[in-house]
Amino acid sequence: MYWNCERYDFCKNKIAFNMKDEKEFYQAIIYYISGMTDNYAIDMYNKIIGF
């Protein structure tokens, strides 16, 4: 996935998300999480909520 943050000129990839737009920011997060395997997502969840 690509976004409109600072990028090099040689990058020819399309911008998929405008990170300054709140709705697109959340959509990027949803796409990122949906691309995780189940075990990886569970491990990340446990790391985030663990104290």
Secondary structure, DSSP 8 states (H G I E B T S, - for coil): --BSSS--TT------B-TTSHHHHHHHHHHHHHTS-HHHHHHHHHHHH--
